[in-house]
Amino acid sequence: MLGLNRKDASLLIIVAILVALAPVLLNPFPEQSGLAQFNAGYPDLMQRFVIFGIFAIGFNILFGLTGYLSFGHAAFLGAGSYAGVWMLKLLTINVIPAIIISTAVAGIFALIIGFISLRRSGIYFSILTLAFAQMSFALAASVLTPITGGETGLQTALDDPRILDGANATGNIPAPSIFGLQMGDSIQLSLGGWLWTFNVGYYLAALVMLSAFYLAIRIFRSPFGIMLRAIKSNQQRLNYTGLNTKPYMLACFVISGMYAGLAGGLMVSMDPLAGAERMQWTASGEVVLMTILGGVGTLIGPVLGAGLIKYFENIFSKINDNLLHKWFAFMPDGAEDFIVSIIYPFVGKGWHLTLGLIFMAVIIFLPGGLVELGQKVAYIFKKKNPTPTSTPNTKPAE
Amino acid sequence: MDQIILQVLNGLDKGSAYALIALGLTLIFGTLGVVNFAHGALFMLGAFCAITFSRILSLSHVVIDETQKDFLGNPLKVDVPHIYDWFGESAGQAIINWSVPLAILFAIPVMIIIGVIMERGLIKHFYKRPHADQILVTFGLAIVLQEIVKYYFGANQIPNPAPEAFIGSFDFGAAIGLKAGTIIYPYWRIVYFCFAMLLIGSVFAFLQFTTFGMVVRAGMADRETVELLGINIDKRFTIMFGVAAAVAGLAGVMYTPINPPNYHMGMDFLVISFVVVVVGGMGSLPGAVAAGLLLGILESFASMRQVIEALPGINQVVIYLAAIVILLTRPRGLMGRKGVMED
C-alpha cells in the first residue's frame, strides 16, 4: 500500500487510527473525577503532541540515520515560526501559505547552515550547529527586533496588511483559520461523565503529522535512506569507494531542517506568536531528549518520546503538594508527610529532575529508548508462551 | 588607548573564567577521552559550595541581650553565629567577611569527591560508548544536578559579597601614568584574574614537575604503553577528573561576587566553554587557556559602544562567529594536536 511493505503499512495505519482517536483515548477519566487532571485530551496539549512529533521525526532523520548530532535544531523551528507569522500578517490569515513558506524558509536556512557545518563531523559538527543556533537566538532577541519582535515576540495585529483578505481595521484580531474554519474551533461531545473535544487545529496538525510520518517511512526505506545509514556506519569507507557523501548529508540536513520549519509553521498556525526563546539551545536539547527517549533511528520512537515529554511537562508539572497530600490522605499522618516529602521534589516544578533522571537511565540502560524497552518486553512475553501475542512494530536503524 | 586597556582588562576576568572551565574540560577530554557536558554544572556546584559555606558560617543561635531593648521594652534577642563563640567576635566577623576566599578550602575536597564519584559511578561506563552517548549522558547529568540545586537553593540569584577589603574599584589608569579616573577596575576582578592565573599555573606545574603529572602526561600520549609498564593509569585518570572538577569548582567559588549564582549559570558558561575548547584545539591545555582569554577579550572589545554602532549585535555573536571562522580555517583549532578527535 502506498509503496510500503505490509509491516510499515500496518504501522502507519495503527498510528493513523491512534492519532484520529486521540481526543477520546487521551481522556480516559470522567470529567468530574479526581483523576481528570491526568487527562491529556485537550486541544492545546494534543496539538503540541503532534507538532513536537513532527519536529522529533525530522530530527531523527538526521541523528537516527546519519549519527550527526545537531545541537541547533531549534533554530530552524524558530526561523519557520517567524516566517509563518509574517505570512499570517502580510498575506492572509489562512494558514496554508504560512505552513508552506515556513517550511521553505527553514529549508533555505538549513541549506546555508548545513553547507558550513557539514564540513566537519563528530563533536565539531555539534558545536558548529550549536554556535549557529545560539547566534540566531542572540540576533533574534536583539538586533533583528524589527523582524522578530525581539524579547516580546512577533504576533499578529489588527492593522496588519493581509493583502489577500482585504483590509479589516475593525473588530478583533482574526484568528488563524483554514478556509474559514478557525484553528481554535472544536466540537465538544459529552457522553456520560466524559467530555471529548475534537479540535480543528489538532486534526490539521495530525493530518500534516501523518503525511510527515509517511514521508519519513519512505525516506527510511529508500536507497537514499540506506545511503545515510552507510554514512553512519562508515563514512570513510564510502569515501574510499569514490563516493561523495556530502550531497547526501546536505540533503538529509535540509530535509531535517524543513521538518523543523514545518513544525514551527504549525505552531504559529495554532497560536500566532513566535518568540526568540524558541531558538535557544535548551529547545534544541529538548528535541534531542525526545528522540533519545523514544528510540533513536526507529520510526515511531521520536513520536512516542515527544508525546511522553510533552505529557510530563503539562500534567506532571501541575501536581503540587496540596494534591499529593490529598492523594495520600488515607495514610497515617507521619507516613503521609514522609511519602509526600519524598515524591514532591520530582513533580510540580521539579519535573525536570524526573526528566533528567529518566533520560540518564534511558541512555545508560536502554540506548534504543522506549522502542527497545517494548521489544525487550515483547521478547520476554514471547519466550513464555510460544504463540506471540504482540510483535514489535519497528526495528532500530542499526 | 585607555579604552583599549579597559576592554582588555574587562575581557580578562570573564576570559579567565572561560579559561578555567575550558582547562578542566580539556583535562578530562585529554585524559579520559570523554566529552563532558556536565562541566558547566560543576562550575555551578562550585559556586554553590561558596554559598553553602557562607551559610554554614552564619549558622547562629539566639542570645538574649540584656543591655539592649526592643521597641516593646523587652530584652533584645540577637542572633549570634556559633563561630563568634568559638573564635571571639572580631575574629568571627573577619571569618564571615572572608567567606568567599575561605570557601576555597571547603570547595576543594568537596569538588574532588564529587568529581571522583561522578567518574567512578557514571562516566567510567561510557569510555567504550560513542561520543554522542557521552555527550547525552553528561547532558542528562547536568540537568539532574541543576535541578537538585534549584530544589535546595531556589531559582533566584543568591548574592555572596566579596570581602570588604576588595569591595570598591582600583584606578588602574592612575597607576600606569594615564589620566586618573579613565580606567576604573573593581578590585575583586583583579583578584579573580590573579587567582585564575595562579590556578592555571599550578595545574601546569603539577602536570609538568611531579612524577604523578609525568605519568598522567604519558598516559595522555599513549595509554596502552603506560598500562603495559604496570602502572594503574585508570586510578590516576580518576584523580585527574577530580582535579578538573575542583578547577571548575574553584572558578565558580571565586566567581560568586562577580555574578550572583543561580542554578542555570553553568549551562550559560558551558556553551561558551565548549566553543573555547574547540577554538583552542581539542586536547590542548595551553590552547584552552589562550583561547579562553582571547575570546573573553574579543567579547569585551565587541561590546564597545563604537563597535556596536558600526556592527549592531556583534557583541552577542562574536564568540560564535570566531568559532565558526576558526573551525573552518584551522580545523584543529589554534593549538590542536594532530590525531586528536579527527574522524
Boltz contact constraints between the chains, C-beta under 6 A:
constraints:
  - contact:
      token1: [A, 69]
      token2: [B, 132]
      max_distance: 6.0
  - contact:
      token1: [A, 121]
      token2: [B, 343]
      max_distance: 6.0
  - contact:
      token1: [A, 122]
      token2: [B, 343]
      max_distance: 6.0
  - contact:
      token1: [A, 123]
      token2: [B, 35]
      max_distance: 6.0
  - contact:
      token1: [A, 123]
      token2: [B, 131]
      max_distance: 6.0
  - contact:
      token1: [A, 127]
      token2: [B, 274]
      max_distance: 6.0
  - contact:
      token1: [A, 127]
      token2: [B, 278]
      max_distance: 6.0
  - contact:
      token1: [A, 131]
      token2: [B, 320]
      max_distance: 6.0
  - contact:
      token1: [A, 131]
      token2: [B, 323]
      max_distance: 6.0
  - contact:
      token1: [A, 131]
      token2: [B, 324]
      max_distance: 6.0
  - contact:
      token1: [A, 134]
      token2: [B, 320]
      max_distance: 6.0
  - contact:
      token1: [A, 135]
      token2: [B, 317]
      max_distance: 6.0
  - contact:
      token1: [A, 135]
      token2: [B, 320]
      max_distance: 6.0
  - contact:
      token1: [A, 138]
      token2: [B, 316]
      max_distance: 6.0
  - contact:
      token1: [A, 138]
      token2: [B, 317]
      max_distance: 6.0
  - contact:
      token1: [A, 139]
      token2: [B, 313]
      max_distance: 6.0
  - contact:
      token1: [A, 142]
      token2: [B, 313]
      max_distance: 6.0
  - contact:
      token1: [A, 142]
      token2: [B, 316]
      max_distance: 6.0
  - contact:
      token1: [A, 143]
      token2: [B, 312]
      max_distance: 6.0
  - contact:
      token1: [A, 143]
      token2: [B, 313]
      max_distance: 6.0
  - contact:
      token1: [A, 345]
      token2: [B, 151]
      max_distance: 6.0
  - contact:
      token1: [A, 350]
      token2: [B, 151]
      max_distance: 6.0
  - contact:
      token1: [A, 352]
      token2: [B, 147]
      max_distance: 6.0
  - contact:
      token1: [A, 353]
      token2: [B, 147]
      max_distance: 6.0
  - contact:
      token1: [A, 356]
      token2: [B, 140]
      max_distance: 6.0
  - contact:
      token1: [A, 356]
      token2: [B, 143]
      max_distance: 6.0
  - contact:
      token1: [A, 356]
      token2: [B, 144]
      max_distance: 6.0
  - contact:
      token1: [A, 357]
      token2: [B, 144]
      max_distance: 6.0
  - contact:
      token1: [A, 359]
      token2: [B, 140]
      max_distance: 6.0
  - contact:
      token1: [A, 360]
      token2: [B, 137]
      max_distance: 6.0
  - contact:
      token1: [A, 360]
      token2: [B, 140]
      max_distance: 6.0
  - contact:
      token1: [A, 363]
      token2: [B, 136]
      max_distance: 6.0
  - contact:
      token1: [A, 363]
      token2: [B, 137]
      max_distance: 6.0
